[in-house]
Amino acid sequence: MKEKGTDQIVIKKMLTPGYDLLREEKFWYQQSDGLAVYVADGYFKYLKLRAPLIQHVEVNSSFYVSPLVPFMVRPEYFYILDIAKKFPRFYRADALGIEYLQVPGLPTGVDDVVHFEEKGGNGLFRTGGKGGTGSANFHGIGAGRPDEKENIQAYLDEVDETIWQSHLNKENVPLLLAGQDFLIPIYRSVSDYKHIWPEALTGNHHQQNDSELYNEAMVTMKPYFEQPLKRALEDYGNKSATELTSVNVSKIIPATYYSKVSHLFVKKGSRIWGTFNEQENKLDILDRESDTMEDLIDKAVLKTIQNGGEVYFMEANEMPEAGELAAIFRY
């Protein structure tokens, strides 16, 4: 800021909240994976983020917010059920992190659902059942104790009913199962949920912490998160021979201001400096950064989101066509 001519008194005033924050030990003990800080004269705001950011410092006349876009525009999420004979775990996860969900009444194991009592020496009586109804199964003389698979089915049926009532009854997002090989097909056979993900995380995951489980889950769920981008690229390809697509930044940037862009593809790391006068529809582009200029890509990203469009940041070799930007127009 000093190099850009900001008065030393103003600099001290602007940075004071930041230095105060540095001394707040509780704040730093409770950090997330990412942190964004925005400072201006009379303004100080920080955001804790559930995913890391590339370290970057910028001093300009407006805030650089493009790195925050994935936190604002990725609505896809899914559930994880880590099933085991004891203490199942239930989570909600998205592209940025995982959250453990407390589910009231979730069975802690087979014994929490299935109870056995001897009845006059003539057989076995099994209590318990779906939804806590206390239904009973009778086994006569010689019938013997129900086999383990039947007991596990009753237990997993109750788990399924409990998370259905608490979370899944109004959902249509994927449920990813994690657990030992023999438990996965049993749960699938008793579950009423129609959106169980075809693949599962097999093995004993109770030894993993939440972060390790999440990382493994995200590898399996990668196709799910790629679906919106895949559809957008297909749409671009289908319209590429029409006026509804473009890689011309002089055409794309103004269009974002007027709600014309439905999908914006941005090459990662791209910056275009200049100004755009929305009232006069006048665009000026510079070939270098300037204190009086704005990052036009950053503005285009925000305008696209504000107008209900989708934004995708992509590597250069993944762009639908070569260029800093590519767009699909609504009209």
Secondary structure by P-SEA (a helix, b strand, c coil): cccccccaaaaaaaaaaaaaaaacaaaaaacccbbbbbbcccbbbbbbbcccccbbbbbccccccccccccccccccbbbbbccccccccccccccbbbbbbbccccccccccbbbbbccccbbbbbbcccccbbbbbbccccccccaaaaaaaaaaaaaaaaaaccccccccbbbbbccaaaaaaaaaacccccccccccccccccccaaaaaaaaaaaaccccaaaaaaaaaaaaaacccccccccaaaaaaaaaaccccbbbbccbbbbbbcccccccbbbbbccccccccaaaaaaaaaaaaabbbbbbbccccccccccbbbbbcc
